[in-house]
Structure formats: structure tokens, C-alpha cells
């Protein structure tokens, strides 16, 4: 059966989705996009970013921005994929946005952000929070924007929370009743729970960020909120950021600001309802004023005037190397993070890599770096150190962090540049 092509147009986006599907698909849209206005247009000249086609019982989603088409036998799974593509579309249409993979709950006027971690109960907790009367901005992806006054806010997406089935017992009786009383749409894997009326947040509403909470759900855990270090928070934020349109230096600066200015916690818990009570109690008020972020006046771009060209080196065992120009370095709690020279990557340096990066502040070849490390740590095996330095040089080179000198610099005897603590 052939279905007429229509265009699905979402509020706030310039590009739409071309759709050739059945009524079952269209009926599934409202419970999922419960607070994100959309229209289905039969005759539209609007630009489209992707296409969905139902053929031979399969919903196939294709886009020039996808590696390959995705095919599903169920409309709910197809819409799950569309939600992910809409997140990427928002970033392409507005590269100034940063986007985190995680949930956002408005508590006492500010957002508590729950970065996604596998099987930590993020979606279950999101529904339990909603059932407790807390407005959920998102349970999946949270775009962030910087206002003119420097306040960083999260932006709501207007999409209903999605639960993985079966619904766990840990969600509690209040949330179970909440689900029972509201419109849902489900398949064998997922159930979307549509908030009623003003329970959820309309698309594109904004609220300032207040805290970061990393989830640690394990059977038998007693609900407990514990502060964590800035470097640990920054590592997770980098991992859960999926903004790729912007420059890595810009992204790292903003994530560093969040990690250093927002209180960060780990929430250990088992059952959702006691965890919700703890969150509501801890964040019932905010004592600290909102921090304001001012982006750096000059940030590295992929190509900048006056910088040595970015080159990949096939052989890093010959010649001298040094730190490439245009690399942004961030230190947090003694840990170091770098942006790639191509402006599209962020790297965490472990202790050994940080030492090698320090050595490369001056022209150095592979063997000299090995000698410096062995002088500082004589208890280490030569073969182990050489393998570690070789691997690190290769990683730095692949990511554009190294510059190779055209002429070897010969120096007299020098004191060791690195010392063991």
C-alpha cells in the first residue's frame, strides 16, 4: 500500500520531516510529543532534514546526516529514532547551543541535571519526579543556552518521558498510579507517559542550571547525596556532551565552567520514591547566586591565521616534536583536559599522558622522552615506558596535538624536566 507523502513540522525548527506512513504512526505522535507543538501538512514546500517511509510493514528513516537508514517494524521505535535526529537537528540549526545527554528537573526554580549513565534509572527516576509534582524539562537530552547576562539555562524539549519496559518495582506506588492515570503509548520495549496539562514544560521554556547529580542505582542502596570533585564532574559532562557543531575549545570552556560553578553530587539509591524525597529536600532552596559565564574573547578555530598547519604524522619515531599551537588546556583538581587541534575533540589526560604532555613543552624526540621519564621513575622497566610513550605520541599525533620540528635542536646537557613527586 502506498501512503501519501506529508511533512511533519515541529515548532521552532526550520526543517521538517517528510513522512509516508499509516494512521497508526500519526496517532502515536501526540502522546510522545505531548508538549512540543507540531503540524502535519499535506502540501508543504518546507525544507526537510530526513524522510520516514512505511513500506512492506517496515518504517525506514533516512537522512543525509545518518550513516545509513534505520528500519523498524514498530512506529514507537521509529519515533524514538526521530527524537534522536531532532536533537541533532536543533544543534545544527543553532550551533550556539550545547547539548547534554541526560534528564533535567526544575526544583525551586533551577534545574537539577542528571547526566545519563547506563542502567542508572534515569528515566524511572524522571517519571517518579514527575509523579511527585516536579516539572521535567527532559528525560533524555537537554540543550543549554547562554543568555546575554551570562546565565546558562536548560531548554525544555516538550517530549514525554520514556520508560523501558517492564516497569521496575523500584518506581514506587505513587508513580505507578501516575502512569495509570495518564495517556501512554507503548510497545514491547518502551512506554511513553504523557504528562497532563501544566505538569510538564512546554517546548523551549528555559530555567537556569542549579546542580548536577550523577545517578548510582543499586539494589539495597540507602538514598544518599555525596559531593564529588570538579574533575570527576567535568569528565562525565564531557562524555555526556554530544554537541559537535561548535568548536571543542568553546565546548570545553563551557563544560569547565559548569563543573567548577555548579555543585555536583552522586545520588546512591535503590527505590525511586525515597530518592525523590531526598532531591526535593536538598534542593528546596538555593543559597548561592547564579554564576555568570563569559566566553573567552578569542577561541581556537579549525584554522587560524598564524598557526602552523595541522598535520598528521605517519612516523613519530623519527624527529623532534612539541606541543601544537591552538590547543586549549584546562586543569581541574590536578587533572588535565585538552582540545584537539582540529577543534572537534576533547581529551582527558591520565597521569602518564599529562607527564608526556609536559615534556613536549620543549622540542623532544621519542627516545629523549623515554629517558626523562626513566630518570624520574627509575623503578619502571625501559620497555614499559617506551611502549607507553610511543602509544601516547601516536595518540597525540592522530588528534593534531603535536607539531614536528623541521630542524633538530641540539642542546647541551640539561637537568631533567620532570621529577617524581
C-alpha positions as CSV (number, residue, x, y, z in Angstrom):
1,X,0.0,0.0,0.0
2,X,1.3,3.4,-1.0
3,X,0.9,6.3,1.5
4,X,0.7,9.9,0.6
5,X,3.7,12.0,1.5
6,X,3.2,14.6,4.1
7,X,5.5,16.9,6.0
8,X,5.8,16.8,9.8
9,X,6.7,20.3,11.0
10,X,7.8,20.9,14.6
11,X,7.6,24.3,16.3
12,X,10.9,26.2,16.5
13,X,12.6,24.2,13.7
14,X,13.2,25.4,10.2
15,X,13.4,21.9,8.6
16,X,10.6,19.3,8.7
17,X,10.4,15.6,8.3
18,X,9.0,14.0,5.1
19,X,6.6,11.2,6.0
20,X,4.9,8.5,4.0
21,X,3.2,6.4,6.7
22,X,-0.1,5.0,8.1
23,X,-2.5,6.5,10.6
24,X,-1.0,4.3,13.4
25,X,2.2,6.3,13.1
26,X,0.3,9.7,13.2
27,X,-1.8,8.6,16.2
28,X,1.4,7.8,18.1
29,X,2.8,11.4,17.7
30,X,0.6,13.3,20.2
31,X,1.3,11.1,23.3
32,X,5.1,11.3,22.6
33,X,5.4,15.0,21.5
34,X,2.9,15.9,24.2
35,X,4.2,19.5,24.8
36,X,6.1,20.1,21.6
37,X,3.6,21.7,19.1
38,X,3.7,20.2,15.6
39,X,1.6,20.1,12.4
40,X,1.2,17.6,9.7
41,X,1.0,19.3,6.3
42,X,-0.2,17.7,3.1
43,X,1.2,20.4,0.8
44,X,4.4,21.9,2.1
45,X,7.4,23.4,0.4
46,X,9.3,23.4,3.6
47,X,12.9,22.1,3.7
48,X,13.2,18.6,5.2
49,X,16.1,17.1,7.2
50,X,15.0,13.4,6.9
51,X,12.4,11.1,5.5
52,X,10.3,8.3,7.0
53,X,8.7,5.8,4.7
54,X,6.4,2.8,5.6
55,X,6.9,0.0,3.1
56,X,6.3,-3.7,3.4
57,X,5.5,-3.3,7.1
58,X,8.7,-1.5,7.9
59,X,9.3,2.1,8.9
60,X,12.5,3.3,7.4
61,X,14.1,6.5,8.5
62,X,16.8,8.0,6.2
63,X,18.7,11.3,6.2
64,X,21.9,12.7,4.6
65,X,23.1,13.2,8.2
66,X,22.9,9.5,9.1
67,X,25.5,6.8,8.3
68,X,22.8,4.5,7.0
69,X,18.9,4.3,7.0
70,X,17.3,2.8,10.1
71,X,14.4,0.3,9.8
72,X,11.8,-0.6,12.4
73,X,8.7,-2.8,12.5
74,X,7.0,-0.6,15.1
75,X,6.0,3.1,14.9
76,X,7.1,3.7,18.5
77,X,10.7,2.6,17.8
78,X,10.6,4.7,14.6
79,X,9.6,7.8,16.6
80,X,12.3,7.1,19.2
81,X,14.8,7.3,16.3
82,X,13.1,10.6,15.1
83,X,13.5,12.1,18.6
84,X,17.3,11.4,18.4
85,X,17.5,13.0,15.0
86,X,15.5,16.1,16.2
87,X,18.1,16.6,19.0
88,X,20.9,16.7,16.3
89,X,18.8,19.0,14.1
90,X,18.4,21.5,17.0
91,X,22.2,21.7,17.3
92,X,22.7,22.0,13.5
93,X,20.2,24.8,13.3
94,X,21.6,26.6,16.3
95,X,25.3,25.9,16.7
96,X,25.5,28.2,19.8
97,X,23.7,25.5,21.8
98,X,25.4,22.9,23.9
99,X,23.5,19.7,24.5
100,X,23.8,17.2,27.3
101,X,22.6,13.6,27.3
102,X,20.6,13.5,30.5
103,X,17.5,14.5,32.4
104,X,16.6,17.9,33.8
105,X,14.1,18.5,36.7
106,X,13.0,22.0,37.8
107,X,13.3,22.2,41.6
108,X,12.7,25.6,43.3
109,X,13.2,27.5,40.1
110,X,16.5,25.9,39.0
111,X,17.3,22.7,37.0
112,X,18.9,19.7,38.6
113,X,20.6,17.9,35.8
114,X,21.0,14.1,35.8
115,X,23.7,13.1,33.2
116,X,22.9,9.8,31.6
117,X,24.7,6.7,32.8
118,X,23.8,3.2,31.6
119,X,21.2,1.4,33.7
120,X,21.2,4.0,36.5
121,X,17.5,4.5,36.4
122,X,17.4,8.0,34.8
123,X,14.0,7.5,33.1
124,X,12.5,5.7,36.0
125,X,13.5,8.5,38.3
126,X,12.2,11.1,35.8
127,X,8.7,9.6,35.9
128,X,8.9,9.3,39.7
129,X,9.9,13.0,39.9
130,X,7.0,14.0,37.6
131,X,4.6,11.9,39.8
132,X,5.8,13.9,42.8
133,X,4.8,17.2,41.1
134,X,8.3,18.2,39.8
135,X,8.3,19.7,36.3
136,X,10.5,17.7,34.0
137,X,12.3,19.6,31.2
138,X,13.5,16.4,29.7
139,X,14.4,12.8,30.5
140,X,16.8,12.4,27.6
141,X,18.6,15.4,26.1
142,X,18.9,18.9,27.4
143,X,20.0,21.8,25.2
144,X,21.8,24.6,27.0
145,X,22.0,28.3,26.0
146,X,23.9,31.3,27.3
147,X,21.8,34.4,27.9
148,X,23.2,37.9,27.3
149,X,23.7,38.3,31.1
150,X,25.9,35.1,31.2
151,X,23.3,32.8,32.8
152,X,23.4,29.3,31.4
153,X,19.9,27.8,31.1
154,X,18.5,24.4,30.1
155,X,15.8,24.4,27.4
156,X,12.8,22.1,27.5
157,X,12.0,19.7,24.7
158,X,8.3,19.1,25.3
159,X,8.7,15.3,24.8
160,X,7.0,12.8,27.2
161,X,9.2,10.7,29.5
162,X,10.0,7.3,28.1
163,X,10.2,4.2,30.4
164,X,12.0,1.0,29.5
165,X,9.6,-2.0,30.0
166,X,8.8,-3.8,32.1
167,X,8.3,-1.0,34.6
168,X,10.5,-1.7,37.6
169,X,9.1,-2.2,41.1
170,X,11.5,0.4,42.4
171,X,9.5,3.2,40.7
172,X,7.0,3.0,43.6
173,X,3.2,3.1,44.0
174,X,2.8,6.9,43.5
175,X,4.5,6.7,40.1
176,X,2.6,3.6,39.1
177,X,-0.7,5.4,39.8
178,X,0.6,8.4,37.9
179,X,1.3,6.2,34.9
180,X,-2.1,4.5,35.1
181,X,-3.9,7.9,35.2
182,X,-2.2,9.3,32.1
183,X,-2.2,8.7,28.4
184,X,0.5,6.2,27.4
185,X,1.7,4.6,24.2
186,X,3.9,1.6,24.3
187,X,5.4,-1.4,22.5
188,X,7.3,-4.4,23.9
189,X,10.4,-2.2,24.8
190,X,9.2,1.3,25.8
191,X,6.3,3.2,27.2
192,X,5.8,7.0,26.8
193,X,3.9,8.6,29.6
194,X,2.2,11.9,28.6
195,X,2.1,14.5,31.4
196,X,-1.3,16.2,31.8
197,X,-1.8,19.9,31.3
198,X,0.7,22.0,33.2
199,X,2.5,19.0,34.7
200,X,5.2,19.2,32.1
201,X,7.0,22.0,30.4
202,X,6.2,23.4,27.0
203,X,8.8,23.2,24.3
204,X,11.5,25.9,24.5
205,X,10.9,27.0,28.1
206,X,14.1,27.9,30.0
207,X,15.4,27.6,33.5
208,X,18.9,28.3,35.0
209,X,21.0,25.3,36.0
210,X,21.3,24.7,39.7
211,X,23.1,21.4,40.3
212,X,24.5,18.2,38.7
213,X,23.5,14.8,40.1
214,X,25.1,11.6,38.9
215,X,23.0,8.5,39.5
216,X,24.2,5.3,41.1
217,X,21.3,2.9,41.5
218,X,22.0,-0.4,43.1
219,X,19.8,-2.9,44.9
220,X,19.9,-2.2,48.6
221,X,21.4,1.3,48.3
222,X,20.2,3.7,51.0
223,X,19.4,7.1,49.5
224,X,22.4,9.4,49.9
225,X,23.7,12.5,48.2
226,X,27.5,12.9,48.3
227,X,29.5,15.8,46.8
228,X,32.1,14.8,44.1
229,X,35.2,16.6,42.8
230,X,35.2,19.1,39.9
231,X,37.5,17.0,37.7
232,X,35.2,13.9,38.1
233,X,32.2,16.1,37.2
234,X,34.0,17.5,34.2
235,X,35.0,14.1,32.9
236,X,31.3,12.9,32.9
237,X,30.0,16.1,31.4
238,X,32.5,15.8,28.5
239,X,31.3,12.2,28.0
240,X,27.6,13.1,28.0
241,X,28.0,16.2,25.8
242,X,27.0,15.5,22.2
243,X,27.5,18.9,20.7
244,X,29.7,18.6,17.6
245,X,28.9,21.7,15.5
246,X,30.8,24.1,17.9
247,X,34.5,24.3,18.4
248,X,35.9,22.0,21.1
249,X,37.6,24.9,22.8
250,X,34.2,26.6,23.3
251,X,32.6,23.4,24.5
252,X,35.4,22.6,26.9
253,X,35.3,26.2,28.3
254,X,31.5,25.9,29.0
255,X,31.7,22.5,30.5
256,X,34.6,23.6,32.7
257,X,32.5,26.5,33.9
258,X,29.6,24.2,34.8
259,X,31.8,21.7,36.6
260,X,33.5,24.5,38.6
261,X,30.4,26.5,39.4
262,X,27.6,24.0,39.9
263,X,27.5,21.8,43.0
264,X,27.9,18.2,41.8
265,X,26.7,15.1,43.7
266,X,26.4,11.3,43.3
267,X,23.0,10.1,44.3
268,X,23.1,6.5,45.6
269,X,19.7,4.9,45.8
270,X,17.5,1.9,45.2
271,X,13.8,2.8,45.3
272,X,12.8,5.9,43.4
273,X,10.4,7.5,45.9
274,X,12.9,7.9,48.8
275,X,15.4,9.3,46.2
276,X,12.8,11.8,45.1
277,X,12.2,12.9,48.7
278,X,15.9,13.5,49.2
279,X,16.2,15.5,46.0
280,X,13.2,17.7,46.9
281,X,14.6,18.3,50.4
282,X,18.2,19.0,49.4
283,X,17.3,21.4,46.6
284,X,14.3,23.1,48.2
285,X,16.2,26.4,48.1
286,X,19.3,27.8,46.5
287,X,21.6,29.8,48.7
288,X,24.4,30.7,46.2
289,X,23.6,33.3,43.5
290,X,23.7,32.2,39.9
291,X,27.1,32.2,38.4
292,X,27.6,34.1,35.1
293,X,29.6,32.7,32.2
294,X,31.6,35.0,29.9
295,X,33.0,33.1,26.8
296,X,36.6,33.8,26.0
297,X,37.1,36.7,23.6
298,X,39.3,34.5,21.3
299,X,38.9,30.8,20.9
300,X,40.8,28.4,18.6
301,X,39.2,27.6,15.3
302,X,40.0,24.7,13.0
303,X,42.3,27.0,11.0
304,X,43.6,30.3,12.5
305,X,45.9,32.8,10.9
306,X,49.5,32.5,12.2
307,X,49.2,28.9,13.4
308,X,51.3,26.1,12.0
309,X,49.1,23.8,9.7
310,X,47.6,20.8,11.3
311,X,49.5,17.7,10.0
312,X,49.1,14.0,10.7
313,X,52.5,12.3,11.1
314,X,52.9,8.7,9.8
315,X,56.1,8.1,11.8
316,X,56.6,9.7,15.2
317,X,59.7,7.6,16.0
318,X,61.9,10.0,14.0
319,X,62.4,13.7,14.6
320,X,61.6,16.1,17.4
321,X,58.1,17.1,18.4
322,X,56.5,19.8,20.5
323,X,53.0,20.8,21.6
324,X,51.0,22.1,18.7
325,X,49.7,25.6,18.8
326,X,46.0,26.4,19.3
327,X,45.4,23.7,21.9
328,X,43.2,24.7,24.9
329,X,44.3,23.2,28.2
330,X,42.0,23.0,31.2
331,X,43.2,21.8,34.6
332,X,40.7,20.7,37.2
333,X,41.7,19.2,40.6
334,X,45.1,18.3,39.2
335,X,43.6,16.6,36.1
336,X,44.2,17.9,32.6
337,X,41.9,18.2,29.6
338,X,42.9,19.2,26.0
339,X,41.1,20.2,22.9
340,X,42.2,18.5,19.6
341,X,44.0,20.8,17.1
342,X,41.1,20.2,14.7
343,X,38.7,21.9,17.1
344,X,36.4,18.9,17.1
345,X,37.6,16.8,20.0
346,X,38.2,16.9,23.8
347,X,40.8,14.6,25.5
348,X,41.3,13.7,29.2
349,X,45.0,13.1,30.1
350,X,45.7,10.4,32.7
351,X,48.8,10.9,34.9
352,X,51.2,9.4,32.4
353,X,49.9,11.3,29.4
354,X,49.9,14.6,31.4
355,X,53.6,14.0,32.2
356,X,54.4,13.4,28.5
357,X,52.5,16.5,27.5
358,X,54.6,18.5,30.0
359,X,57.8,17.1,28.4
360,X,56.6,18.2,25.0
361,X,56.5,21.8,26.1
362,X,60.0,21.8,24.7
363,X,61.3,20.1,21.5
364,X,61.6,16.4,22.3
365,X,62.1,13.1,20.4
366,X,60.7,9.8,21.4
367,X,63.9,8.5,23.0
368,X,64.5,11.6,24.9
369,X,61.0,11.5,26.4
370,X,61.7,7.9,27.5
371,X,65.0,8.9,29.1
372,X,63.3,11.8,31.0
373,X,60.6,9.5,32.4
374,X,63.1,6.8,33.4
375,X,65.3,9.4,35.2
376,X,62.2,10.5,37.2
377,X,60.9,6.9,37.8
378,X,63.9,4.6,37.8
379,X,61.9,1.7,39.2
380,X,60.0,1.4,35.9
381,X,61.0,-1.0,33.1
382,X,62.5,0.6,30.0
383,X,60.3,-1.5,27.6
384,X,57.1,-0.5,29.5
385,X,58.0,3.2,29.5
386,X,58.9,3.1,25.8
387,X,55.6,1.4,24.8
388,X,53.7,4.0,26.9
389,X,55.5,6.9,25.3
390,X,55.1,5.5,21.8
391,X,51.4,5.0,22.3
392,X,50.9,8.5,23.7
393,X,52.9,10.1,20.9
394,X,50.7,8.3,18.4
395,X,47.5,9.4,20.2
396,X,48.7,13.0,20.3
397,X,49.7,12.9,16.6
398,X,46.4,11.4,15.4
399,X,44.5,14.2,17.3
400,X,46.6,17.0,16.0
401,X,48.3,17.8,19.3
402,X,51.8,17.5,18.0
403,X,54.0,19.7,15.8
404,X,57.1,18.2,14.2
405,X,60.2,20.5,14.0
406,X,61.8,20.8,10.6
407,X,65.2,21.3,12.1
408,X,66.5,19.2,15.0
409,X,67.5,21.4,18.0
410,X,70.7,20.1,19.6
411,X,71.1,21.1,23.3
412,X,73.8,20.6,25.8
413,X,73.3,18.6,29.0
414,X,70.1,19.7,30.7
415,X,68.6,18.9,34.1
416,X,65.6,16.5,34.0
417,X,62.4,18.3,33.1
418,X,60.2,16.0,35.0
419,X,60.5,14.9,38.6
420,X,58.7,12.3,40.6
421,X,56.5,13.8,43.4
